[in-house]
């Protein structure tokens, strides 16, 4: 006579349950303030601190507010300019670090990491003193040479300040990308008498392009929310969006700040999503995507 075995009960591991709960609390701690800002951007009241009713009037008023519109346009100009500068300099530095090993690499990598770990307040004060001392393209006299709505000395100051940190990020991303590939293809092209320029265009550049695009998009998103450096080096007439928000905190904080912050958040998430898509389409795994974005080699 056969007897059926009693079904085994799944026992709950208290350690795993505790870790899951802790992970939920950590995510709530990180993202709950952002969620609250997004919710309160639909507040139809005039103060962000108190909820009145649901409405989208603050999103519509953004177009009619010339101060906010100008600050957002300035932020986009600064982000594009800083992205171009940091992408070019960072890509060239990443190629040199990956393809020209030597003792100098240790020193250069130390300088790159120094830029990353230096507090932004230190960079901002140093840049402000530097701009005041050297003037030139970073002083008011530059406006006498170039007087345009597209470029002025205020934008020049912000471009250099934002590109300082972003260049280090792009350098690490490009270096991590090229470090995963050997030089056999480039050496084979050299054996076939391909000139250096052609080897770079047809072999090196396609290999590093996903990392270059990822670094450019990260540099763009980092520039959008750069507050400390922008506050120190911005001048009248070239104040980006973070400076406007910082000045608005001294008065009544209106839901329009939450509305444009939500739009900036969506723009940043879109840029990061494009980074992940570009790297995934290039054949990288999820772990490799994370390593490339963080610059881990």
N, C-alpha and C positions, 0 to 999 in steps of 0.2 A: 504494500500500500504506500503510495507516494504522497508526500505532503509538500504543499507549496511553501517556499521560503517567505518569511514575513518581509514585507517591503521595508527597505532601509530608509530611515528618515535623514534628510539632509540637515546636518548640524551646522549651525551658524558659527563661523569662526569669529570670535570677538575681536581679534586683532584686525582682520580684514574689514569687519564692520566699522571698527573705530577709525581706520584709515580712510574708508569711504566717507564717513561723516566729516572727518577733518578736511578732506579734499573739498567737499561741498561748502564748508564754512570758509575755506580759503578763497574759493572762486566767488562766493558771495561778497567777501570782504573786498576783493579786487574789482568786481564789476557792478556791485550794487550802486555805488555813487554815479557811475556812468549811466546806468539804467534810470536813475532818478532824474538826471539832467535831461535825458531823452523824453521822459514822460512829461516833465514840467515845461518842455519846449512847446507843448500843446496847451499850455495854460493861457486862457484869454484875459487874465487879470494883468494889472500893470506892475505887480511885484512878484518876483520869483519865489519869495519866501512863503507866500500864501496862495493856495489853490482857489481859483474862482470857478471856472467852468472850462470844458473842452472847446478848443477852437484852434484854427490855423491862421488867425489874423497876423501873428508875429512873423510867420513865414512870408506872408504877402507884403508886410511892411518893410522887409529887408530890401526889396527892390527900390522902394521909395526913399530910403534913408541914404543920403549921399555920403555921410561919414563912414557908415558901415560898408557901403559899396566900395568906397575908395580904399579902405583898410584891407578888404578881402582881395581886391585887385592887386594891391601892393604885395600882399602875402604870396599870391600866385606868381607875380613877377620875380620876387625874391627866391621862391622855391625853384622856379625854372632856371634862373641864373646860377644859383648855388648847385643845382643838379648837374648842369653842364660842366662847371668848373671841377666839382668833386669827381665826376665820372671820368673826365679826361685824365686828371692827375692821379686819381686812385687806380685806374686801369693800367697806366704806365708803371706805377709803382708796384702793382701786383705782378705784372709780367716780369719786372726786374727781380723781385723777390723769389719768384718761382723758377726762373730760368737762369739766374746768375748767382748761384750759391757762393758763399764765402763768409769770412768773419764779419764783413760789413753788414750782413743780413741780421745778425744778432743785435747790433747797435741800432739799425734802422727799425727793427721790430720793437725794440725797447722804446724808441721815440713814438712809434705808432700807438703802442699801448699806453704810453704816457699821456698822449692826447685824449685817449678814451677815458682814462681814470681821473684826469684832472677835473676838479669841480668847475662847473660852468661859470660860477661867479668869478673865479680866478681868471678864466679866459676872457670874460667880459671886461673886467677891469684892465687887464693887460691890453686888450684890443683898443679900449677907449684911450688909454695913455699913448699907445702906438699911433692911433689916428691923429691925436692932437699934436704929437711931436713931428710926424713926417709930413702931414697934410697932403700936398700933391693931389692925387685922384681921390683922396679921402677927406679933403677939406672943402670949404665953401668956394674957394677959388676955381675949383673944377667946373662949377656951373657957368663960369664965364667962357669956358671952352666949348662945353656941350650943354646946351639948354634945350632939353626935349622932354616930352611927357613920357617917353619910353625909358630913358636912362638919366640918372642924375647922381650926384656924389652920395646921396643918401642910400640909393640902391647899391652902389659900389661897396659901401661900408657893410651893408647887410649881406651881400653876396660873399665877401671874404670871410666874415664872421661865421656864417652858417656853413660854408664849405670847409671850414677848418676841421670840424668834427666829422662831417660826412665823408671827407676824403679818406680818413682813417678807416671808416666802415667799408667803403668801396674797396680799399686796398686789401683788407682781410678777406673779403668775399671773392675777389678775383684771384688772389693768391691761393685760397682754398680750392677753387675750381681747377686751376692749372696744376696744382700739386697732385691732383688725382690722375693726371694723364702723363704718360711717359713722353719722352722727346723722340720716339722712334719715327713717327710720321714726319716730323720736322727734319730729322736727320736724313730720312730717305729722300725728301724733296731736295735737300742740299746736295745729296749724292747725285741727283739727276740735274744738277746745275741750275736749280731754281734760285733766282735772286732773293735776297732777304725780304724785299717788299712783297714779292709774290707769295713767299712762304707765309708771311704774316696774314695777308688778305685771304688766302685760300685754306689755311690750316689753323693757325693760331687764333685768328679772330673768330671763326665759327665755333671753335672749342670754348672760348671764353665768353661768347656773346650772351648765353643765358645768365651768367654771373654779372656781366656788365649791365644788363637790363634789370636784374634784381637789385644791384647796388644803386642804380639810378632811381628806381622807384622808392627804395628805402631812403635815399637822400632827399627825395621830394617830400616824403611823409615826415621825415625828421625836421625839415625846414619849416613845415607848416605850423608845428607846435613849439618852435624854439622861442621861449619867452625871455629868459634871462639875458642872453646876448642881444636880442632885439631891443630890450628895454634900455640897455646901456649905450648901444651904438646908433640907434635910430635917431633921426633928426626930424624936425617939423616938416610936414608935407610928405614924408616917406615912412609913416608909422604902419607896421603890419597889424594883422588882426590880433595876435596875442597882446600887443601893447595896448590896443583899444580895450580889450577885456580887462587887463590889469588896471587901467585907469577907471573903467566903469565900476570896479569893485569899491571905489571910494564913495560912490553915490548909491542910489537904489539899484539893485541888480534886477534888471528886467528880463522877462522871458525871451526877448529878442537875442540876448546873449546865448541862452540855451538853444535857441533855434539855429543860429549860425554855427554853434559848437556841434550840434547834431549833424549838420551838413558836412562840416570838416571831418567829423568822425567817420561818416559814410565814405567820404573821399579817401581817407586814410585806409579804411578797411578794403576799399576797392583796389588801392595801390598794392596792398599786401597780398590780396587775392591774385592779382596779376602776377606778382612775384612767384607765388606758389605754382600757378598754372604754367608759367614759362619754364620753371625748373622741372616740373613733372613731365611736360611735353618733350623736354630734352632727354628724358630717360632716367632721371634721378628717382630714387626711392624716397619715401617720407623721411627717413633718417638722413639721407644725403641732402634733402632740401633743407632740413633744420640745420645741418652742419654748414651748408653754404650761406644761409641767411645769417647765422651767428658768427661766421668766419672761422669756424673750427676746422683745422686741417688734419 
